[in-house]
Amino acid sequence: MCETPTSATLTDPGGPLPMIMSVSTSDPTCEMLNGSLTINTSGGTAPLQYSADNGATFQMGNSFSGL
């Protein structure tokens, strides 16, 4: 079994913090980049942006693949 720890940080300098309502994952096959992650949130100030690389880049969509 392959495992990689991860974390999420929510920030919203313009208003209330969004809440993570659920996270759906698809586990990768060992040594392959075929996993996925979808984060469902509520609240916050639109438009929300999401990052899967510790804030280096952001995207508008809440799904990540190739993980």
Buried (B, 14 or more C-beta within 10 A) or exposed (E): EEEEEEEEEEEEEEEEEBEEEEEEEEEBEEEEEEBBBBBEBEBBEEEBEBEBEEEEEEEEEBEBEEB
